[in-house]
Amino acid sequence: MIKFNHFNFNVLDLDKSLDFYKKALGLEPVRVKDAEDGSFRLVYLGDGLTEFQLELTWLRDRKEPYNLGECEFHLAFHTDEYEQLHQKHQDMGCICFENPAMGIYFISDPDGYWIEIVPEDK
């Protein structure tokens, strides 16, 4: 048997990213791993409902933003609170693309990663 465990995003400013993921999606740290030499920190975020985790990797010596190419990848969440989340994300100014015909939209995190928001019934 094999099942999903986690997905990774590398982040430049860990505190800013942790704040974003908590405010935008309600994700909380569930596990932290620090390198003995302080060169990196891994923070695993959970939604409190599933076993799936988002790993945020912070590298001490990284100074320049990550090149995400054309950002042709994304993480997706489905929700039964679509309208409320859309308003919250609109107020936060983090919506980067909307597709009304499909009934979905995307938000962008502080490092430019795209996150799709899908209504539960889609």
C-alpha positions as CSV (number, residue, x, y, z in Angstrom):
1,M,0.0,0.0,0.0
2,I,1.2,3.5,-0.7
3,K,-0.5,6.8,0.2
4,F,0.2,10.5,0.1
5,N,2.3,11.9,2.9
6,H,3.2,15.6,2.2
7,F,4.0,18.2,-0.4
8,N,6.9,20.7,-0.1
9,F,7.2,24.4,-0.8
10,N,10.6,26.1,-0.2
11,V,10.1,29.5,1.4
12,L,12.3,32.6,1.8
13,D,10.7,34.1,5.0
14,L,9.4,31.3,7.2
15,D,7.5,33.6,9.6
16,K,5.7,35.4,6.8
17,S,4.7,32.1,5.2
18,L,3.5,30.6,8.5
19,D,1.4,33.7,9.1
20,F,0.0,33.5,5.6
21,Y,-1.0,29.8,5.7
22,K,-2.6,30.3,9.1
23,K,-4.6,33.3,8.1
24,A,-5.5,32.2,4.6
25,L,-6.1,28.5,5.1
26,G,-6.2,27.8,8.8
27,L,-3.1,25.5,8.6
28,E,-1.1,25.0,11.7
29,P,2.3,23.5,12.4
30,V,2.1,19.8,13.4
31,R,5.8,18.9,13.3
32,V,9.2,20.8,13.1
33,K,12.6,19.6,12.2
34,D,15.7,21.7,12.7
35,A,19.1,21.0,11.2
36,E,21.7,20.5,14.0
37,D,23.8,23.2,12.4
38,G,20.9,25.6,11.9
39,S,21.2,25.5,8.1
40,F,17.5,24.6,7.6
41,R,14.1,24.3,9.2
42,L,11.3,22.1,8.1
43,V,7.8,23.0,9.3
44,Y,5.0,20.6,8.5
45,L,1.5,22.2,8.4
46,G,-1.8,20.3,8.8
47,D,-5.4,21.1,8.3
48,G,-6.6,19.2,11.4
49,L,-8.9,17.1,9.3
50,T,-6.7,14.9,7.1
51,E,-3.3,13.3,7.4
52,F,-1.9,15.3,4.4
53,Q,0.7,17.9,5.3
54,L,2.4,20.8,3.6
55,E,6.1,21.0,4.3
56,L,7.6,24.4,4.3
57,T,11.4,24.3,3.9
58,W,13.4,27.3,5.0
59,L,17.1,27.4,4.1
60,R,19.3,29.8,6.3
61,D,21.7,30.7,3.5
62,R,19.0,31.3,0.8
63,K,18.8,35.1,0.1
64,E,17.2,35.3,-3.4
65,P,13.6,34.5,-4.2
66,Y,12.8,31.0,-5.7
67,N,12.3,30.8,-9.5
68,L,9.0,29.1,-9.9
69,G,9.1,29.1,-13.7
70,E,5.7,29.5,-15.2
71,C,4.1,28.3,-12.0
72,E,2.4,25.5,-13.9
73,F,1.9,23.5,-10.6
74,H,-0.3,24.2,-7.6
75,L,-1.7,22.8,-4.4
76,A,-5.5,22.6,-4.2
77,F,-8.0,22.7,-1.3
78,H,-11.7,22.1,-1.5
79,T,-14.1,23.8,0.9
80,D,-17.7,24.0,2.0
81,E,-17.1,27.7,2.9
82,Y,-16.2,28.9,-0.7
83,E,-17.9,32.3,-0.6
84,Q,-16.6,33.2,2.9
85,L,-13.0,32.1,1.9
86,H,-13.3,34.0,-1.4
87,Q,-14.2,37.2,0.5
88,K,-11.4,36.6,3.1
89,H,-8.8,36.1,0.3
90,Q,-10.1,39.1,-1.6
91,D,-9.7,41.2,1.6
92,M,-6.2,39.8,2.0
93,G,-5.4,40.7,-1.6
94,C,-3.9,37.3,-2.4
95,I,-6.3,36.2,-5.2
96,C,-4.1,35.9,-8.3
97,F,-6.5,34.3,-10.8
98,E,-10.2,33.6,-11.0
99,N,-12.0,31.2,-13.4
100,P,-15.7,31.9,-12.8
101,A,-16.7,29.5,-15.6
102,M,-15.1,26.6,-13.7
103,G,-16.2,28.1,-10.3
104,I,-12.6,28.2,-8.9
105,Y,-9.9,30.7,-8.0
106,F,-6.3,30.7,-7.0
107,I,-4.4,32.5,-4.3
108,S,-0.7,33.2,-4.2
109,D,1.5,32.8,-1.1
110,P,4.3,35.1,-0.2
111,D,6.8,33.2,-2.4
112,G,4.5,33.1,-5.4
113,Y,3.2,29.5,-5.1
114,W,-0.4,29.2,-6.4
115,I,-3.1,27.5,-4.3
116,E,-6.4,26.5,-5.9
117,I,-9.6,26.9,-4.0
118,V,-12.4,24.6,-5.2
119,P,-16.0,24.5,-3.9
120,E,-16.8,21.1,-2.2
121,D,-19.3,20.2,-4.8
122,K,-16.9,20.4,-7.8
